[in-house]
């Protein structure tokens, strides 16, 4: 089938001409196209020397409400870490080490247990890496010299005390114990009868870069030493769980190391599959060596692309370790396409003619799908999550290099193989073989050492049996009207099932999910969720504007706002902290006046004497207050859903206040991911679909063909998202990456089938479908299997990232193949080709494999 001149077809014609000339050039100088890619890869590979300094594990949003709020708070209320440190006033998570001690007896606050806890506290404070890297040198301080206590109870009870004196959650009407003891049973007067768990938190200073580097060293020493310290204490009635502010990043680094064996398994499995796919019962035209050398192409692409980006200083996210699995599958799929087109060329033609003919079809086909895939990734860069941005930049660039090396390096390998074929050389021994039988030789010799046949009617190589299966059996079966009816019913069920799943998916994210289930970080957070969820974080209510606090009207407006926030079901108003309320109450009991500006500002020193921490809550500049903050206590946060709902409600209430204020806690940085991930996902998916429609219309100038491709994209996205819910995966930055990854890959087979159908000259839609399946069915199966085999080894991993990537890969590939081989062909057979598809016109000649197979 040849297309008539069409104004919309100029892009394809120009590219076909260019790729044809490239094929001829490679045929003339194959060694240059091997040496240059290998040399370039070795040069750019130097960038891997910078891998360690480029690594980042930032799963948070680069912007959003909480990010802006944090920047404002850091400006108005800088931390005082050397004199009056206060944990509740941190606007970041801080630098810290934490222990959760769980009692195996009834009460962790027994006198004997408290003595053991003091021993543990002293052991932690005794950890050091020299005189300048001891805990005493690095800790945050109160009162100018003392380290901030790891737990207020231990500070108040150095030698043990009667537990009936402990009130909860407010100790001595000033110290909030909600985050320090858990599993509490209360008696009369809110006194503690018993508690099951106690938490120790050791905060470190973050004044400068040197402090940060020293903190990392000390925290790493803590992680390595604390298991030994616990063992030395020989506790029979305690279980100790530990965590630090650098634990998550350290564990992600360990996950990267664990993935190395999977790379080896992946490469071996994929190469073996390529060997089986390229193996032929032909002693000269067997492509086993082509398959082996073709597997080097993705390795060169990864070395070049990653090395280049690392040299340019692009951050490297932890999720990027999944890239080789993906790139290898794509590269092998591309080699199948080139290999398929090469097989359709005449074996009697010259190498230049065969390469030109192959590249006019295959290189353009790969260019279309590669452009769609690369655009999908580069559009994903527009998200506001640094981890997603990093993944998209690295994979998109790797796909570009993968394509370049596929049409250069792999093409040169194919030429060298073609030279051996023209010389009648054996595929393994490289010795010349006879093309006619010789009398006197045994059957084994005739089988292993003779040239082998080819298709004399067309001059091409003999078709694979699976290719014939799609033509003789599967195609006619699928176009049977009863089969089409069952296919339609099945699709309706698929769509209904998927849409229901989409309605159930949750947009939440738990950072601990990215780690192994047996990780010490996961164990710590499991105990935290079990014993320390009665009270949530203490939330800042911040006024960042110059207000007249001495005026009754301003005081009433602030009080009204606080009461509105406190009346929320997620807030316990008994534990709010307001310097303004305290100041007003003091003015009623002490001989101080706060009714005018001068007196109000001058008497602030009085409240500082009784409550020195309040000085950190008032941003005073001369005789005015530029900003101030208050605290409210959250409760009833039993799940991430509750945290999300609380943040949404508090922000809604704050927006209605007459005085501009905001609510903030470092936790909000994580909660904001829910709102932003939904926005990013919808935005990227819409842009991706529109761009892919335009690209397919540009290269395949048929409106209906582009519409069918767009339909397939939407259908597959709905299916994947729905089944993610059934697998209990939430919509987070990790799953967003997988959606971005596969929005392009998922529709490749549907694109090829639709194009082949609309390009067919046959008037009967059923016959057009059979033709398309005949030439595209086997390459579609090969591509699907190669991609699945590239990630199947990940199924044995305990990592959430790898589990997510493996399962979503398998389901996207399955749905993509299902649409390409079942749904789309069946629907095309039912609907046919309306007159709207008039841009591509055909001459009345038979559709052969070389022409229809261009988009395989």
Secondary structure as UniProt FT lines:
FT   HELIX           7..9
FT   HELIX           10..28
FT   TURN            30..31
FT   HELIX           32..44
FT   HELIX           45..50
FT   HELIX           51..54
FT   STRAND          55..56
FT   HELIX           65..76
FT   HELIX           87..89
FT   STRAND          95..103
FT   TURN            108..109
FT   HELIX           111..125
FT   TURN            131..132
FT   HELIX           135..138
FT   STRAND          141..142
FT   TURN            143..145
FT   STRAND          146..147
FT   HELIX           152..156
FT   TURN            158..159
FT   HELIX           163..165
FT   STRAND          170..171
FT   TURN            172..174
FT   STRAND          175..176
FT   TURN            178..180
FT   STRAND          181..182
FT   STRAND          185..186
FT   HELIX           188..190
FT   STRAND          191..194
FT   STRAND          197..204
FT   HELIX           209..233
FT   STRAND          238..244
FT   TURN            245..246
FT   HELIX           247..258
FT   HELIX           260..278
FT   TURN            283..285
FT   HELIX           288..294
FT   HELIX           296..311
FT   TURN            312..313
FT   STRAND          316..317
FT   HELIX           318..322
FT   HELIX           323..343
FT   TURN            347..348
FT   HELIX           351..380
FT   TURN            381..382
FT   HELIX           386..405
FT   HELIX           406..410
FT   HELIX           411..422
FT   TURN            423..424
FT   TURN            427..429
FT   TURN            439..440
FT   HELIX           443..449
FT   TURN            456..459
FT   HELIX           465..469
FT   HELIX           470..474
FT   HELIX           475..478
FT   HELIX           481..504
FT   HELIX           511..514
FT   TURN            517..518
FT   HELIX           520..531
FT   STRAND          535..543
FT   TURN            549..550
FT   HELIX           552..566
FT   TURN            569..570
FT   STRAND          571..577
FT   HELIX           579..589
FT   HELIX           597..602
FT   HELIX           604..610
FT   HELIX           612..617
FT   STRAND          618..621
FT   TURN            622..623
FT   STRAND          624..635
FT   HELIX           640..656
FT   STRAND          662..664
FT   HELIX           667..699
FT   HELIX           703..726
FT   TURN            727..728
FT   HELIX           733..745
FT   TURN            746..747
FT   HELIX           748..759
FT   HELIX           765..791
FT   HELIX           792..796
FT   HELIX           800..818
FT   HELIX           819..823
FT   HELIX           824..831
FT   TURN            835..836
FT   HELIX           849..852
FT   HELIX           853..855
//
